[in-house]
Amino acid sequence: MRMKLMVAVVLAGVAGGFGAPGAEQTFNGVVSDTMCGKQHMAKNESPAKCTRECVKSGSADYALVVGDKMYKLDGDKSAIDKYAGEKATVKGTAKDDTITVSSISAAKK
């Protein structure tokens, strides 16, 4: 009986979402691109301009740099573009190294 209760509690927790993959999360970082990441290659350009040029050229996708980790951003490119080179708060679901963006806004100061 006790074992059945433990199994029921574990299954309820998984179904209820604690630790469930695909749950929406909030990430705070800097919007960049997958080619440059933390360190932009175009030293004579602003991070925003470098990011936009890399994405526009098709050689990179938008990314969010969170500490030493970089996530590719999958979502509305025009919404993400507004925050190129800036600190932002991204809400979405993460799978591996990609965040599917549900919303993006300026990071609170």
KOLDRENVO-377375 format. One record per residue (C-alpha): residue in three letters; x, y, z. Coordinates in nm, 2 decimals, always signed. Each point is the difference from the previous one (the first is absolute). Layout:
N
<pt resn="ala" x="X" y="Y" z="Z"/>
...
END
This chain:
109
<pt resn="met" x="+0.00" y="+0.00" z="+0.00"/>
<pt resn="arg" x="+0.28" y="+0.24" z="+0.09"/>
<pt resn="met" x="+0.18" y="-0.06" z="-0.33"/>
<pt resn="lys" x="-0.32" y="+0.07" z="-0.19"/>
<pt resn="leu" x="-0.04" y="+0.33" z="+0.18"/>
<pt resn="met" x="+0.36" y="+0.10" z="-0.08"/>
<pt resn="val" x="-0.05" y="-0.09" z="-0.37"/>
<pt resn="ala" x="-0.32" y="+0.20" z="-0.01"/>
<pt resn="val" x="+0.17" y="+0.31" z="+0.16"/>
<pt resn="val" x="+0.29" y="-0.02" z="-0.25"/>
<pt resn="leu" x="-0.23" y="-0.04" z="-0.30"/>
<pt resn="ala" x="-0.22" y="+0.29" z="+0.12"/>
<pt resn="gly" x="+0.31" y="+0.22" z="+0.03"/>
<pt resn="val" x="+0.11" y="-0.08" z="-0.35"/>
<pt resn="ala" x="-0.34" y="+0.06" z="-0.14"/>
<pt resn="gly" x="-0.04" y="+0.32" z="+0.20"/>
<pt resn="gly" x="+0.31" y="+0.15" z="-0.16"/>
<pt resn="phe" x="+0.28" y="+0.02" z="+0.26"/>
<pt resn="gly" x="+0.30" y="-0.07" z="-0.21"/>
<pt resn="ala" x="-0.20" y="-0.07" z="-0.31"/>
<pt resn="pro" x="+0.17" y="+0.07" z="-0.32"/>
<pt resn="gly" x="-0.16" y="+0.26" z="-0.22"/>
<pt resn="ala" x="-0.12" y="+0.22" z="+0.29"/>
<pt resn="glu" x="+0.02" y="+0.37" z="-0.07"/>
<pt resn="gln" x="+0.30" y="+0.17" z="+0.17"/>
<pt resn="thr" x="+0.14" y="+0.35" z="+0.03"/>
<pt resn="phe" x="+0.35" y="+0.07" z="-0.12"/>
<pt resn="asn" x="+0.20" y="+0.33" z="+0.05"/>
<pt resn="gly" x="+0.29" y="+0.07" z="-0.23"/>
<pt resn="val" x="+0.13" y="+0.20" z="-0.29"/>
<pt resn="val" x="-0.14" y="-0.04" z="-0.35"/>
<pt resn="ser" x="+0.28" y="-0.09" z="-0.24"/>
<pt resn="asp" x="+0.04" y="-0.24" z="-0.29"/>
<pt resn="thr" x="+0.12" y="-0.36" z="-0.03"/>
<pt resn="met" x="+0.32" y="+0.09" z="-0.18"/>
<pt resn="cys" x="+0.13" y="+0.27" z="+0.23"/>
<pt resn="gly" x="-0.15" y="-0.10" z="+0.33"/>
<pt resn="lys" x="+0.16" y="+0.19" z="+0.29"/>
<pt resn="gln" x="+0.28" y="+0.15" z="-0.21"/>
<pt resn="his" x="-0.10" y="+0.20" z="-0.31"/>
<pt resn="met" x="+0.24" y="-0.03" z="-0.29"/>
<pt resn="ala" x="-0.08" y="+0.35" z="-0.15"/>
<pt resn="lys" x="+0.20" y="+0.20" z="+0.25"/>
<pt resn="asn" x="-0.08" y="+0.33" z="-0.18"/>
<pt resn="glu" x="-0.38" y="-0.06" z="+0.02"/>
<pt resn="ser" x="-0.24" y="+0.00" z="+0.29"/>
<pt resn="pro" x="-0.11" y="-0.34" z="+0.13"/>
<pt resn="ala" x="-0.35" y="+0.08" z="-0.13"/>
<pt resn="lys" x="+0.12" y="+0.07" z="-0.35"/>
<pt resn="cys" x="+0.23" y="-0.30" z="-0.01"/>
<pt resn="thr" x="-0.28" y="-0.23" z="+0.12"/>
<pt resn="arg" x="-0.24" y="+0.13" z="-0.26"/>
<pt resn="glu" x="+0.26" y="-0.02" z="-0.28"/>
<pt resn="cys" x="+0.09" y="-0.36" z="+0.09"/>
<pt resn="val" x="-0.37" y="-0.11" z="+0.01"/>
<pt resn="lys" x="-0.09" y="+0.20" z="-0.32"/>
<pt resn="ser" x="+0.29" y="-0.17" z="-0.19"/>
<pt resn="gly" x="-0.15" y="-0.34" z="+0.08"/>
<pt resn="ser" x="+0.32" y="-0.12" z="+0.17"/>
<pt resn="ala" x="-0.14" y="+0.01" z="+0.35"/>
<pt resn="asp" x="-0.32" y="-0.01" z="+0.20"/>
<pt resn="tyr" x="-0.11" y="+0.21" z="+0.29"/>
<pt resn="ala" x="+0.13" y="-0.13" z="+0.33"/>
<pt resn="leu" x="-0.02" y="+0.08" z="+0.37"/>
<pt resn="val" x="+0.32" y="+0.00" z="+0.20"/>
<pt resn="val" x="-0.06" y="-0.09" z="+0.36"/>
<pt resn="gly" x="+0.34" y="+0.00" z="+0.19"/>
<pt resn="asp" x="+0.22" y="-0.24" z="-0.19"/>
<pt resn="lys" x="-0.30" y="-0.18" z="-0.17"/>
<pt resn="met" x="-0.14" y="+0.09" z="-0.33"/>
<pt resn="tyr" x="-0.36" y="-0.09" z="-0.12"/>
<pt resn="lys" x="-0.12" y="+0.03" z="-0.35"/>
<pt resn="leu" x="-0.33" y="+0.20" z="+0.00"/>
<pt resn="asp" x="-0.28" y="-0.14" z="-0.21"/>
<pt resn="gly" x="-0.29" y="+0.24" z="-0.04"/>
<pt resn="asp" x="-0.13" y="+0.32" z="-0.15"/>
<pt resn="lys" x="+0.33" y="+0.15" z="-0.15"/>
<pt resn="ser" x="-0.14" y="+0.36" z="-0.01"/>
<pt resn="ala" x="-0.09" y="-0.02" z="+0.37"/>
<pt resn="ile" x="+0.34" y="-0.14" z="+0.09"/>
<pt resn="asp" x="+0.18" y="+0.25" z="-0.23"/>
<pt resn="lys" x="-0.12" y="+0.29" z="+0.21"/>
<pt resn="tyr" x="+0.23" y="-0.12" z="+0.29"/>
<pt resn="ala" x="+0.31" y="-0.08" z="-0.21"/>
<pt resn="gly" x="+0.31" y="+0.08" z="+0.21"/>
<pt resn="glu" x="-0.20" y="+0.08" z="+0.31"/>
<pt resn="lys" x="-0.09" y="-0.18" z="+0.33"/>
<pt resn="ala" x="-0.33" y="-0.16" z="-0.03"/>
<pt resn="thr" x="-0.24" y="-0.23" z="+0.18"/>
<pt resn="val" x="-0.12" y="-0.29" z="-0.21"/>
<pt resn="lys" x="-0.29" y="-0.23" z="+0.09"/>
<pt resn="gly" x="-0.03" y="-0.33" z="-0.18"/>
<pt resn="thr" x="+0.07" y="-0.37" z="-0.01"/>
<pt resn="ala" x="+0.35" y="-0.13" z="-0.02"/>
<pt resn="lys" x="+0.10" y="-0.32" z="-0.17"/>
<pt resn="asp" x="+0.37" y="-0.08" z="-0.02"/>
<pt resn="asp" x="+0.17" y="+0.33" z="-0.10"/>
<pt resn="thr" x="-0.31" y="+0.17" z="-0.16"/>
<pt resn="ile" x="-0.27" y="+0.21" z="+0.17"/>
<pt resn="thr" x="-0.34" y="+0.03" z="-0.18"/>
<pt resn="val" x="-0.08" y="+0.35" z="+0.09"/>
<pt resn="ser" x="-0.35" y="+0.09" z="+0.12"/>
<pt resn="ser" x="+0.09" y="+0.36" z="+0.11"/>
<pt resn="ile" x="+0.30" y="+0.23" z="+0.02"/>
<pt resn="ser" x="+0.03" y="+0.33" z="+0.18"/>
<pt resn="ala" x="+0.27" y="+0.23" z="+0.13"/>
<pt resn="ala" x="+0.18" y="-0.13" z="+0.31"/>
<pt resn="lys" x="-0.10" y="+0.18" z="+0.32"/>
<pt resn="lys" x="+0.27" y="+0.23" z="+0.12"/>
END
